[in-house]
Amino acid sequence: MADELSKVFAALADPTRRDIVSRLSVGDATVNALAEPYDVSLQAVSKHLKVLEDAGLVSRSREAQRRPVHLEAEVFDLMTKWIERYRRQAEERYQRLDAVLAGLDEHGNPLPQHEEKEGHAS
């Protein structure tokens, strides 16, 4: 999983490849259509697509003479699970920090603890 995840993150490290993925999220496209907005050769765009394909982010199929490029959205589930795990851990740390800070005054001194009165249900 980690190796697969590393390939995905490495593929998305390049801004052109991220833009290609963004454009493919709208729908499949041919290599020519994907290459249009870039001031690079068709061969350079094909190399970017090869990196995305090797990472499992896109696939190419044959439809008659066309070879549309398709975004493999399920690969994002792998990334999302990995990111979500660390997001939850960070959120828990922030909640603990909030609790500590709530117990301090504006000078960083602990606020006096309120003792419960006898006979008061806890």
N, CA, C and O atoms as a printed pandas DataFrame, in Angstrom:
     atom_number atom_name residue_name chain_id  residue_number  x_coord  y_coord  z_coord
0              1         N          MET        A               1    0.827   -1.202    0.000
1              2        CA          MET        A               1    0.000    0.000    0.000
2              3         C          MET        A               1    0.859    1.249    0.000
3              4         O          MET        A               1    0.598    2.184   -0.757
4              5         N          ALA        A               2    1.895    1.274    0.852
5              6        CA          ALA        A               2    2.736    2.475    0.943
6              7         C          ALA        A               2    3.418    2.752   -0.390
7              8         O          ALA        A               2    3.508    3.907   -0.806
8              9         N          ASP        A               3    3.904    1.701   -1.071
9             10        CA          ASP        A               3    4.567    1.900   -2.347
10            11         C          ASP        A               3    3.587    2.448   -3.373
11            12         O          ASP        A               3    3.929    3.343   -4.146
12            13         N          GLU        A               4    2.385    1.922   -3.384
13            14        CA          GLU        A               4    1.338    2.395   -4.287
14            15         C          GLU        A               4    1.002    3.856   -3.978
15            16         O          GLU        A               4    0.848    4.678   -4.882
16            17         N          LEU        A               5    0.892    4.159   -2.692
17            18        CA          LEU        A               5    0.599    5.513   -2.260
18            19         C          LEU        A               5    1.732    6.467   -2.646
19            20         O          LEU        A               5    1.478    7.596   -3.064
20            21         N          SER        A               6    2.957    6.022   -2.508
21            22        CA          SER        A               6    4.113    6.848   -2.894
22            23         C          SER        A               6    4.073    7.182   -4.374
23            24         O          SER        A               6    4.370    8.310   -4.766
24            25         N          LYS        A               7    3.710    6.212   -5.193
25            26        CA          LYS        A               7    3.609    6.450   -6.643
26            27         C          LYS        A               7    2.546    7.497   -6.950
27            28         O          LYS        A               7    2.743    8.362   -7.803
28            29         N          VAL        A               8    1.424    7.411   -6.252
29            30        CA          VAL        A               8    0.328    8.354   -6.487
30            31         C          VAL        A               8    0.753    9.765   -6.099
31            32         O          VAL        A               8    0.566   10.710   -6.866
32            33         N          PHE        A               9    1.333    9.905   -4.890
33            34        CA          PHE        A               9    1.755   11.235   -4.453
34            35         C          PHE        A               9    2.866   11.782   -5.350
35            36         O          PHE        A               9    2.880   12.973   -5.658
36            37         N          ALA        A              10    3.787   10.931   -5.767
37            38        CA          ALA        A              10    4.870   11.379   -6.654
38            39         C          ALA        A              10    4.295   11.845   -7.994
39            40         O          ALA        A              10    4.734   12.854   -8.547
40            41         N          ALA        A              11    3.320   11.109   -8.507
41            42        CA          ALA        A              11    2.700   11.494   -9.783
42            43         C          ALA        A              11    1.991   12.837   -9.661
43            44         O          ALA        A              11    1.998   13.638  -10.596
44            45         N          LEU        A              12    1.382   13.079   -8.513
45            46        CA          LEU        A              12    0.633   14.322   -8.317
46            47         C          LEU        A              12    1.512   15.479   -7.858
47            48         O          LEU        A              12    1.019   16.590   -7.661
48            49         N          ALA        A              13    2.797   15.233   -7.689
49            50        CA          ALA        A              13    3.716   16.293   -7.258
50            51         C          ALA        A              13    3.924   17.329   -8.363
51            52         O          ALA        A              13    4.292   18.469   -8.082
52            53         N          ASP        A              14    3.697   16.947   -9.589
53            54        CA          ASP        A              14    3.901   17.851  -10.725
54            55         C          ASP        A              14    2.617   18.632  -11.016
55            56         O          ASP        A              14    1.547   18.033  -11.121
56            57         N          PRO        A              15    2.708   19.968  -11.149
57            58        CA          PRO        A              15    1.501   20.774  -11.383
58            59         C          PRO        A              15    0.791   20.470  -12.698
59            60         O          PRO        A              15   -0.434   20.574  -12.773
60            61         N          THR        A              16    1.532   20.099  -13.727
61            62        CA          THR        A              16    0.888   19.760  -15.005
62            63         C          THR        A              16    0.063   18.497  -14.844
63            64         O          THR        A              16   -1.059   18.415  -15.345
64            65         N          ARG        A              17    0.614   17.513  -14.147
65            66        CA          ARG        A              17   -0.139   16.269  -13.937
66            67         C          ARG        A              17   -1.360   16.510  -13.055
67            68         O          ARG        A              17   -2.414   15.919  -13.290
68            69         N          ARG        A              18   -1.233   17.370  -12.044
69            70        CA          ARG        A              18   -2.408   17.697  -11.220
70            71         C          ARG        A              18   -3.484   18.367  -12.075
71            72         O          ARG        A              18   -4.674   18.100  -11.907
72            73         N          ASP        A              19   -3.062   19.230  -12.985
73            74        CA          ASP        A              19   -4.022   19.899  -13.861
74            75         C          ASP        A              19   -4.695   18.892  -14.798
75            76         O          ASP        A              19   -5.897   18.978  -15.048
76            77         N          ILE        A              20   -3.930   17.960  -15.301
77            78        CA          ILE        A              20   -4.503   16.918  -16.171
78            79         C          ILE        A              20   -5.542   16.121  -15.391
79            80         O          ILE        A              20   -6.632   15.860  -15.900
80            81         N          VAL        A              21   -5.215   15.733  -14.162
81            82        CA          VAL        A              21   -6.165   14.989  -13.325
82            83         C          VAL        A              21   -7.419   15.824  -13.096
83            84         O          VAL        A              21   -8.533   15.304  -13.163
84            85         N          SER        A              22   -7.247   17.097  -12.830
85            86        CA          SER        A              22   -8.387   17.989  -12.620
86            87         C          SER        A              22   -9.274   18.034  -13.855
87            88         O          SER        A              22  -10.500   17.980  -13.751
88            89         N          ARG        A              23   -8.659   18.132  -15.006
89            90        CA          ARG        A              23   -9.433   18.187  -16.250
90            91         C          ARG        A              23  -10.129   16.864  -16.533
91            92         O          ARG        A              23  -11.246   16.847  -17.050
92            93         N          LEU        A              24   -9.472   15.749  -16.194
93            94        CA          LEU        A              24  -10.085   14.441  -16.409
94            95         C          LEU        A              24  -11.216   14.168  -15.412
95            96         O          LEU        A              24  -12.054   13.300  -15.656
96            97         N          SER        A              25  -11.248   14.891  -14.305
97            98        CA          SER        A              25  -12.337   14.697  -13.343
98            99         C          SER        A              25  -13.676   15.141  -13.938
99           100         O          SER        A              25  -14.736   14.736  -13.461
100          101         N          VAL        A              26  -13.622   15.972  -14.975
101          102        CA          VAL        A              26  -14.829   16.432  -15.667
102          103         C          VAL        A              26  -15.296   15.386  -16.679
103          104         O          VAL        A              26  -16.493   15.241  -16.931
104          105         N          GLY        A              27  -14.343   14.663  -17.252
105          106        CA          GLY        A              27  -14.691   13.639  -18.230
106          107         C          GLY        A              27  -13.467   13.146  -18.964
107          108         O          GLY        A              27  -12.413   13.781  -18.925
108          109         N          ASP        A              28  -13.603   12.015  -19.636
109          110        CA          ASP        A              28  -12.515   11.436  -20.419
110          111         C          ASP        A              28  -12.104   12.386  -21.530
111          112         O          ASP        A              28  -12.899   13.204  -21.994
112          113         N          ALA        A              29  -10.851   12.267  -21.950
113          114        CA          ALA        A              29  -10.352   13.130  -23.027
114          115         C          ALA        A              29   -9.243   12.407  -23.776
115          116         O          ALA        A              29   -8.602   11.500  -23.245
116          117         N          THR        A              30   -9.028   12.823  -25.018
117          118        CA          THR        A              30   -7.932   12.265  -25.806
118          119         C          THR        A              30   -6.630   12.970  -25.411
119          120         O          THR        A              30   -6.644   14.028  -24.783
120          121         N          VAL        A              31   -5.527   12.367  -25.789
121          122        CA          VAL        A              31   -4.221   12.965  -25.513
122          123         C          VAL        A              31   -4.133   14.327  -26.199
123          124         O          VAL        A              31   -3.633   15.285  -25.609
124          125         N          ASN        A              32   -4.612   14.422  -27.431
125          126        CA          ASN        A              32   -4.590   15.705  -28.147
126          127         C          ASN        A              32   -5.376   16.778  -27.400
127          128         O          ASN        A              32   -4.916   17.912  -27.269
128          129         N          ALA        A              33   -6.556   16.420  -26.916
129          130        CA          ALA        A              33   -7.372   17.387  -26.177
130          131         C          ALA        A              33   -6.682   17.794  -24.878
131          132         O          ALA        A              33   -6.718   18.961  -24.488
132          133         N          LEU        A              34   -6.056   16.829  -24.214
133          134        CA          LEU        A              34   -5.362   17.139  -22.964
134          135         C          LEU        A              34   -4.142   18.027  -23.206
135          136         O          LEU        A              34   -3.795   18.855  -22.363
136          137         N          ALA        A              35   -3.490   17.852  -24.366
137          138        CA          ALA        A              35   -2.277   18.610  -24.672
138          139         C          ALA        A              35   -2.557   20.051  -25.085
139          140         O          ALA        A              35   -1.674   20.903  -24.995
140          141         N          GLU        A              36   -3.781   20.330  -25.539
141          142        CA          GLU        A              36   -4.114   21.652  -26.084
142          143         C          GLU        A              36   -3.658   22.853  -25.259
143          144         O          GLU        A              36   -2.990   23.729  -25.809
144          145         N          PRO        A              37   -3.981   22.937  -23.976
145          146        CA          PRO        A              37   -3.662   24.176  -23.243
146          147         C          PRO        A              37   -2.192   24.338  -22.859
147          148         O          PRO        A              37   -1.799   25.398  -22.373
148          149         N          TYR        A              38   -1.384   23.316  -23.067
149          150        CA          TYR        A              38    0.010   23.381  -22.617
150          151         C          TYR        A              38    0.941   23.757  -23.753
151          152         O          TYR        A              38    0.738   23.369  -24.904
152          153         N          ASP        A              39    1.951   24.509  -23.409
153          154        CA          ASP        A              39    2.957   24.915  -24.387
154          155         C          ASP        A              39    4.112   23.913  -24.365
155          156         O          ASP        A              39    5.277   24.278  -24.207
156          157         N          VAL        A              40    3.748   22.633  -24.530
157          158        CA          VAL        A              40    4.741   21.549  -24.573
158          159         C          VAL        A              40    4.344   20.603  -25.700
159          160         O          VAL        A              40    3.239   20.684  -26.237
160          161         N          SER        A              41    5.246   19.722  -26.043
161          162        CA          SER        A              41    4.977   18.784  -27.130
162          163         C          SER        A              41    3.958   17.726  -26.701
163          164         O          SER        A              41    3.728   17.490  -25.514
164          165         N          LEU        A              42    3.366   17.108  -27.704
165          166        CA          LEU        A              42    2.442   16.000  -27.463
166          167         C          LEU        A              42    3.181   14.870  -26.750
167          168         O          LEU        A              42    2.610   14.178  -25.908
168          169         N          GLN        A              43    4.440   14.693  -27.091
169          170        CA          GLN        A              43    5.270   13.661  -26.467
170          171         C          GLN        A              43    5.440   13.945  -24.963
171          172         O          GLN        A              43    5.413   13.017  -24.156
172          173         N          ALA        A              44    5.615   15.214  -24.586
173          174        CA          ALA        A              44    5.768   15.574  -23.170
174          175         C          ALA        A              44    4.476   15.261  -22.408
175          176         O          ALA        A              44    4.529   14.747  -21.291
176          177         N          VAL        A              45    3.332   15.564  -22.996
177          178        CA          VAL        A              45    2.057   15.263  -22.351
178          179         C          VAL        A              45    1.886   13.750  -22.236
179          180         O          VAL        A              45    1.376   13.258  -21.230
180          181         N          SER        A              46    2.305   13.018  -23.251
181          182        CA          SER        A              46    2.228   11.553  -23.205
182          183         C          SER        A              46    3.089   11.001  -22.071
183          184         O          SER        A              46    2.709   10.031  -21.415
184          185         N          LYS        A              47    4.237   11.614  -21.842
185          186        CA          LYS        A              47    5.093   11.186  -20.721
186          187         C          LYS        A              47    4.405   11.452  -19.384
187          188         O          LYS        A              47    4.461   10.619  -18.479
188          189         N          HIS        A              48    3.756   12.613  -19.260
189          190        CA          HIS        A              48    3.004   12.903  -18.039
190          191         C          HIS        A              48    1.900   11.857  -17.839
191          192         O          HIS        A              48    1.692   11.373  -16.726
192          193         N          LEU        A              49    1.199   11.514  -18.920
193          194        CA          LEU        A              49    0.129   10.523  -18.835
194          195         C          LEU        A              49    0.680    9.152  -18.451
195          196         O          LEU        A              49    0.027    8.402  -17.725
196          197         N          LYS        A              50    1.868    8.823  -18.931
197          198        CA          LYS        A              50    2.489    7.546  -18.584
198          199         C          LYS        A              50    2.761    7.478  -17.081
199          200         O          LYS        A              50    2.537    6.438  -16.463
200          201         N          VAL        A              51    3.237    8.569  -16.489
201          202        CA          VAL        A              51    3.479    8.620  -15.040
202          203         C          VAL        A              51    2.159    8.430  -14.288
203          204         O          VAL        A              51    2.092    7.668  -13.324
204          205         N          LEU        A              52    1.114    9.127  -14.735
205          206        CA          LEU        A              52   -0.199    8.998  -14.101
206          207         C          LEU        A              52   -0.754    7.579  -14.252
207          208         O          LEU        A              52   -1.385    7.041  -13.342
208          209         N          GLU        A              53   -0.506    6.993  -15.415
209          210        CA          GLU        A              53   -0.965    5.629  -15.676
210          211         C          GLU        A              53   -0.214    4.628  -14.798
211          212         O          GLU        A              53   -0.823    3.721  -14.233
212          213         N          ASP        A              54    1.099    4.789  -14.682
213          214        CA          ASP        A              54    1.903    3.891  -13.840
214          215         C          ASP        A              54    1.483    3.970  -12.369
215          216         O          ASP        A              54    1.603    2.992  -11.631
216          217         N          ALA        A              55    0.992    5.133  -11.954
217          218        CA          ALA        A              55    0.526    5.314  -10.573
218          219         C          ALA        A              55   -0.909    4.816  -10.393
219          220         O          ALA        A              55   -1.425    4.802   -9.276
220          221         N          GLY        A              56   -1.549    4.409  -11.483
221          222        CA          GLY        A              56   -2.917    3.910  -11.408
222          223         C          GLY        A              56   -3.976    4.999  -11.404
223          224         O          GLY        A              56   -5.152    4.723  -11.166
224          225         N          LEU        A              57   -3.564    6.241  -11.667
225          226        CA          LEU        A              57   -4.519    7.352  -11.637
226          227         C          LEU        A              57   -5.344    7.474  -12.912
227          228         O          LEU        A              57   -6.473    7.962  -12.871
228          229         N          VAL        A              58   -4.800    7.042  -14.031
229          230        CA          VAL        A              58   -5.533    7.099  -15.295
230          231         C          VAL        A              58   -5.359    5.786  -16.043
231          232         O          VAL        A              58   -4.427    5.021  -15.794
232          233         N          SER        A              59   -6.273    5.551  -16.956
233          234        CA          SER        A              59   -6.165    4.402  -17.852
234          235         C          SER        A              59   -6.530    4.878  -19.251
235          236         O          SER        A              59   -7.189    5.903  -19.427
236          237         N          ARG        A              60   -6.091    4.118  -20.229
237          238        CA          ARG        A              60   -6.423    4.446  -21.625
238          239         C          ARG        A              60   -7.138    3.257  -22.232
239          240         O          ARG        A              60   -6.749    2.107  -22.031
240          241         N          SER        A              61   -8.178    3.550  -22.971
241          242        CA          SER        A              61   -8.916    2.483  -23.633
242          243         C          SER        A              61   -8.898    2.744  -25.129
243          244         O          SER        A              61   -8.493    3.812  -25.589
244          245         N          ARG        A              62   -9.337    1.762  -25.863
245          246        CA          ARG        A              62   -9.418    1.927  -27.321
246          247         C          ARG        A              62  -10.887    2.004  -27.728
247          248         O          ARG        A              62  -11.663    1.078  -27.493
248          249         N          GLU        A              63  -11.243    3.103  -28.331
249          250        CA          GLU        A              63  -12.580    3.266  -28.917
250          251         C          GLU        A              63  -12.357    3.628  -30.375
251          252         O          GLU        A              63  -12.083    4.783  -30.705
252          253         N          ALA        A              64  -12.474    2.653  -31.229
253          254        CA          ALA        A              64  -12.202    2.848  -32.662
254          255         C          ALA        A              64  -10.807    3.443  -32.822
255          256         O          ALA        A              64   -9.826    2.823  -32.413
256          257         N          GLN        A              65  -10.703    4.636  -33.410
257          258        CA          GLN        A              65   -9.396    5.258  -33.622
258          259         C          GLN        A              65   -8.957    6.082  -32.413
259          260         O          GLN        A              65   -7.783    6.430  -32.287
260          261         N          ARG        A              66   -9.887    6.388  -31.540
261          262        CA          ARG        A              66   -9.563    7.216  -30.366
262          263         C          ARG        A              66   -8.987    6.354  -29.246
263          264         O          ARG        A              66   -9.278    5.163  -29.146
264          265         N          ARG        A              67   -8.168    6.980  -28.410
265          266        CA          ARG        A              67   -7.686    6.328  -27.191
266          267         C          ARG        A              67   -7.949    7.281  -26.035
267          268         O          ARG        A              67   -7.026    7.942  -25.561
268          269         N          PRO        A              68   -9.194    7.361  -25.575
269          270        CA          PRO        A              68   -9.491    8.310  -24.506
270          271         C          PRO        A              68   -8.780    7.942  -23.198
271          272         O          PRO        A              68   -8.569    6.770  -22.889
272          273         N          VAL        A              69   -8.428    8.965  -22.457
273          274        CA          VAL        A              69   -7.801    8.797  -21.163
274          275         C          VAL        A              69   -8.896    8.930  -20.124
275          276         O          VAL        A              69   -9.720    9.842  -20.191
276          277         N          HIS        A              70   -8.904    8.016  -19.159
277          278        CA          HIS        A              70   -9.962    7.947  -18.151
278          279         C          HIS        A              70   -9.338    8.063  -16.759
279          280         O          HIS        A              70   -8.336    7.412  -16.463
280          281         N          LEU        A              71   -9.938    8.892  -15.914
281          282        CA          LEU        A              71   -9.487    9.044  -14.539
282          283         C          LEU        A              71   -9.995    7.871  -13.711
283          284         O          LEU        A              71  -11.188    7.570  -13.719
284          285         N          GLU        A              72   -9.093    7.214  -13.000
285          286        CA          GLU        A              72   -9.450    6.085  -12.126
286          287         C          GLU        A              72   -9.675    6.632  -10.717
287          288         O          GLU        A              72   -8.770    6.621   -9.883
288          289         N          ALA        A              73  -10.875    7.102  -10.471
289          290        CA          ALA        A              73  -11.196    7.828   -9.240
290          291         C          ALA        A              73  -11.029    6.989   -7.979
291          292         O          ALA        A              73  -10.796    7.544   -6.906
292          293         N          GLU        A              74  -11.142    5.664   -8.081
293          294        CA          GLU        A              74  -11.029    4.837   -6.879
294          295         C          GLU        A              74   -9.632    4.908   -6.250
295          296         O          GLU        A              74   -9.469    4.599   -5.070
296          297         N          VAL        A              75   -8.631    5.311   -7.030
297          298        CA          VAL        A              75   -7.285    5.480   -6.475
298          299         C          VAL        A              75   -7.294    6.586   -5.420
299          300         O          VAL        A              75   -6.496    6.558   -4.482
300          301         N          PHE        A              76   -8.183    7.546   -5.571
301          302        CA          PHE        A              76   -8.269    8.626   -4.596
302          303         C          PHE        A              76   -8.770    8.127   -3.248
303          304         O          PHE        A              76   -8.518    8.762   -2.224
304          305         N          ASP        A              77   -9.481    6.994   -3.232
305          306        CA          ASP        A              77   -9.911    6.400   -1.958
306          307         C          ASP        A              77   -8.701    6.027   -1.113
307          308         O          ASP        A              77   -8.704    6.230    0.102
308          309         N          LEU        A              78   -7.670    5.485   -1.745
309          310        CA          LEU        A              78   -6.444    5.119   -1.049
310          311         C          LEU        A              78   -5.817    6.359   -0.410
311          312         O          LEU        A              78   -5.424    6.333    0.756
312          313         N          MET        A              79   -5.727    7.428   -1.171
313          314        CA          MET        A              79   -5.158    8.672   -0.650
314          315         C          MET        A              79   -6.028    9.245    0.460
315          316         O          MET        A              79   -5.520    9.699    1.486
316          317         N          THR        A              80   -7.322    9.221    0.253
317          318        CA          THR        A              80   -8.250    9.788    1.231
318          319         C          THR        A              80   -8.150    9.058    2.564
319          320         O          THR        A              80   -8.140    9.696    3.616
320          321         N          LYS        A              81   -8.075    7.736    2.535
321          322        CA          LYS        A              81   -7.952    6.965    3.778
322          323         C          LYS        A              81   -6.670    7.326    4.508
323          324         O          LYS        A              81   -6.674    7.492    5.728
324          325         N          TRP        A              82   -5.583    7.447    3.775
325          326        CA          TRP        A              82   -4.293    7.778    4.381
326          327         C          TRP        A              82   -4.342    9.182    4.996
327          328         O          TRP        A              82   -3.927    9.383    6.138
328          329         N          ILE        A              83   -4.846   10.135    4.238
329          330        CA          ILE        A              83   -4.931   11.524    4.716
330          331         C          ILE        A              83   -5.887   11.618    5.901
331          332         O          ILE        A              83   -5.588   12.305    6.878
332          333         N          GLU        A              84   -7.018   10.946    5.833
333          334        CA          GLU        A              84   -8.023   11.020    6.892
334          335         C          GLU        A              84   -7.482   10.506    8.216
335          336         O          GLU        A              84   -7.792   11.061    9.270
336          337         N          ARG        A              85   -6.680    9.455    8.173
337          338        CA          ARG        A              85   -6.089    8.913    9.404
338          339         C          ARG        A              85   -5.273    9.992   10.115
339          340         O          ARG        A              85   -5.395   10.166   11.327
340          341         N          TYR        A              86   -4.454   10.705    9.376
341          342        CA          TYR        A              86   -3.615   11.746    9.976
342          343         C          TYR        A              86   -4.412   12.999   10.317
343          344         O          TYR        A              86   -4.057   13.716   11.253
344          345         N          ARG        A              87   -5.474   13.274    9.580
345          346        CA          ARG        A              87   -6.334   14.402    9.907
346          347         C          ARG        A              87   -7.026   14.171   11.240
347          348         O          ARG        A              87   -7.131   15.087   12.056
348          349         N          ARG        A              88   -7.504   12.932   11.466
349          350        CA          ARG        A              88   -8.156   12.603   12.742
350          351         C          ARG        A              88   -7.180   12.731   13.902
351          352         O          ARG        A              88   -7.527   13.261   14.957
352          353         N          GLN        A              89   -5.954   12.243   13.705
353          354        CA          GLN        A              89   -4.949   12.357   14.770
354          355         C          GLN        A              89   -4.654   13.813   15.079
355          356         O          GLN        A              89   -4.546   14.182   16.248
356          357         N          ALA        A              90   -4.523   14.638   14.068
357          358        CA          ALA        A              90   -4.263   16.070   14.276
358          359         C          ALA        A              90   -5.442   16.719   14.986
359          360         O          ALA        A              90   -5.249   17.536   15.886
360          361         N          GLU        A              91   -6.647   16.369   14.596
361          362        CA          GLU        A              91   -7.847   16.926   15.232
362          363         C          GLU        A              91   -7.884   16.567   16.718
363          364         O          GLU        A              91   -8.229   17.408   17.548
364          365         N          GLU        A              92   -7.535   15.334   17.056
365          366        CA          GLU        A              92   -7.510   14.923   18.465
366          367         C          GLU        A              92   -6.472   15.724   19.243
367          368         O          GLU        A              92   -6.727   16.119   20.381
368          369         N          ARG        A              93   -5.305   15.969   18.649
369          370        CA          ARG        A              93   -4.272   16.776   19.316
370          371         C          ARG        A              93   -4.763   18.201   19.537
371          372         O          ARG        A              93   -4.529   18.774   20.601
372          373         N          TYR        A              94   -5.437   18.779   18.554
373          374        CA          TYR        A              94   -5.968   20.138   18.704
374          375         C          TYR        A              94   -7.033   20.193   19.789
375          376         O          TYR        A              94   -7.099   21.166   20.541
376          377         N          GLN        A              95   -7.866   19.162   19.881
377          378        CA          GLN        A              95   -8.889   19.136   20.924
378          379         C          GLN        A              95   -8.245   19.066   22.312
379          380         O          GLN        A              95   -8.704   19.728   23.243
380          381         N          ARG        A              96   -7.182   18.264   22.452
381          382        CA          ARG        A              96   -6.475   18.200   23.741
382          383         C          ARG        A              96   -5.837   19.546   24.058
383          384         O          ARG        A              96   -5.883   19.995   25.203
384          385         N          LEU        A              97   -5.248   20.189   23.070
385          386        CA          LEU        A              97   -4.639   21.506   23.269
386          387         C          LEU        A              97   -5.699   22.531   23.660
387          388         O          LEU        A              97   -5.469   23.352   24.548
388          389         N          ASP        A              98   -6.855   22.491   23.005
389          390        CA          ASP        A              98   -7.954   23.406   23.357
390          391         C          ASP        A              98   -8.355   23.230   24.814
391          392         O          ASP        A              98   -8.613   24.210   25.513
392          393         N          ALA        A              99   -8.409   21.970   25.279
393          394        CA          ALA        A              99   -8.792   21.706   26.669
394          395         C          ALA        A              99   -7.756   22.282   27.631
395          396         O          ALA        A              99   -8.117   22.860   28.657
396          397         N          VAL        A             100   -6.481   22.130   27.311
397          398        CA          VAL        A             100   -5.426   22.684   28.159
398          399         C          VAL        A             100   -5.512   24.205   28.173
399          400         O          VAL        A             100   -5.451   24.824   29.235
400          401         N          LEU        A             101   -5.653   24.805   26.992
401          402        CA          LEU        A             101   -5.720   26.268   26.905
402          403         C          LEU        A             101   -6.949   26.829   27.614
403          404         O          LEU        A             101   -6.899   27.929   28.165
404          405         N          ALA        A             102   -8.040   26.086   27.604
405          406        CA          ALA        A             102   -9.253   26.547   28.280
406          407         C          ALA        A             102   -9.040   26.628   29.788
407          408         O          ALA        A             102   -9.743   27.369   30.474
408          409         N          GLY        A             103   -8.083   25.878   30.303
409          410        CA          GLY        A             103   -7.795   25.887   31.733
410          411         C          GLY        A             103   -6.758   26.922   32.142
411          412         O          GLY        A             103   -6.320   26.929   33.292
412          413         N          LEU        A             104   -6.354   27.800   31.219
413          414        CA          LEU        A             104   -5.356   28.825   31.520
414          415         C          LEU        A             104   -5.962   30.216   31.411
415          416         O          LEU        A             104   -6.882   30.450   30.628
416          417         N          ASP        A             105   -5.421   31.150   32.226
417          418        CA          ASP        A             105   -5.868   32.536   32.090
418          419         C          ASP        A             105   -5.065   33.205   30.973
419          420         O          ASP        A             105   -4.264   32.555   30.302
420          421         N          GLU        A             106   -5.288   34.518   30.778
421          422        CA          GLU        A             106   -4.632   35.231   29.671
422          423         C          GLU        A             106   -3.123   35.314   29.827
423          424         O          GLU        A             106   -2.426   35.646   28.868
424          425         N          HIS        A             107   -2.604   35.021   31.009
425          426        CA          HIS        A             107   -1.152   35.048   31.252
426          427         C          HIS        A             107   -0.535   33.656   31.190
427          428         O          HIS        A             107    0.671   33.502   31.387
428          429         N          GLY        A             108   -1.345   32.651   30.920
429          430        CA          GLY        A             108   -0.841   31.287   30.837
430          431         C          GLY        A             108   -0.821   30.566   32.170
431          432         O          GLY        A             108   -0.261   29.475   32.272
432          433         N          ASN        A             109   -1.422   31.156   33.194
433          434        CA          ASN        A             109   -1.478   30.517   34.515
434          435         C          ASN        A             109   -2.732   29.653   34.604
435          436         O          ASN        A             109   -3.770   29.987   34.033
436          437         N          PRO        A             110   -2.623   28.535   35.327
437          438        CA          PRO        A             110   -3.810   27.678   35.474
438          439         C          PRO        A             110   -4.932   28.420   36.190
439          440         O          PRO        A             110   -4.702   29.133   37.167
440          441         N          LEU        A             111   -6.138   28.241   35.689
441          442        CA          LEU        A             111   -7.312   28.819   36.341
442          443         C          LEU        A             111   -7.602   28.012   37.601
443          444         O          LEU        A             111   -7.325   26.813   37.641
444          445         N          PRO        A             112   -8.155   28.649   38.632
445          446        CA          PRO        A             112   -8.487   27.902   39.857
446          447         C          PRO        A             112   -9.527   26.823   39.543
447          448         O          PRO        A             112  -10.469   27.041   38.781
448          449         N          GLN        A             113   -9.326   25.672   40.147
449          450        CA          GLN        A             113  -10.262   24.563   39.946
450          451         C          GLN        A             113  -11.476   24.768   40.821
451          452         O          GLN        A             113  -11.338   25.147   41.984
452          453         N          HIS        A             114  -12.650   24.530   40.299
453          454        CA          HIS        A             114  -13.897   24.646   41.076
454          455         C          HIS        A             114  -14.163   23.301   41.713
455          456         O          HIS        A             114  -14.356   22.300   41.023
456          457         N          GLU        A             115  -14.173   23.284   43.055
457          458        CA          GLU        A             115  -14.444   22.034   43.766
458          459         C          GLU        A             115  -15.937   21.822   43.809
459          460         O          GLU        A             115  -16.714   22.764   43.965
460          461         N          GLU        A             116  -16.328   20.560   43.667
461          462        CA          GLU        A             116  -17.751   20.258   43.702
462          463         C          GLU        A             116  -18.217   20.309   45.151
463          464         O          GLU        A             116  -17.512   19.883   46.066
464          465         N          LYS        A             117  -19.406   20.835   45.335
465          466        CA          LYS        A             117  -19.995   20.930   46.673
466          467         C          LYS        A             117  -20.452   19.559   47.120
467          468         O          LYS        A             117  -20.861   18.729   46.308
468          469         N          GLU        A             118  -20.378   19.327   48.437
469          470        CA          GLU        A             118  -20.804   18.042   48.993
470          471         C          GLU        A             118  -22.287   17.844   48.711
471          472         O          GLU        A             118  -23.095   18.771   48.762
472          473         N          GLY        A             119  -22.596   16.608   48.415
473          474        CA          GLY        A             119  -23.990   16.271   48.152
474          475         C          GLY        A             119  -24.410   16.596   46.731
475          476         O          GLY        A             119  -25.521   16.252   46.328
476          477         N          HIS        A             120  -23.547   17.251   45.961
477          478        CA          HIS        A             120  -23.849   17.602   44.561
478          479         C          HIS        A             120  -23.524   16.397   43.688
479          480         O          HIS        A             120  -22.427   15.847   43.782
480          481         N          ALA        A             121  -24.441   15.988   42.858
481          482        CA          ALA        A             121  -24.213   14.823   41.990
482          483         C          ALA        A             121  -23.133   15.135   40.969
483          484         O          ALA        A             121  -23.089   16.226   40.400
484          485         N          SER        A             122  -22.267   14.163   40.749
485          486        CA          SER        A             122  -21.208   14.377   39.768
486          487         C          SER        A             122  -21.453   13.646   38.490
487          488         O          SER        A             122  -20.644   13.730   37.566
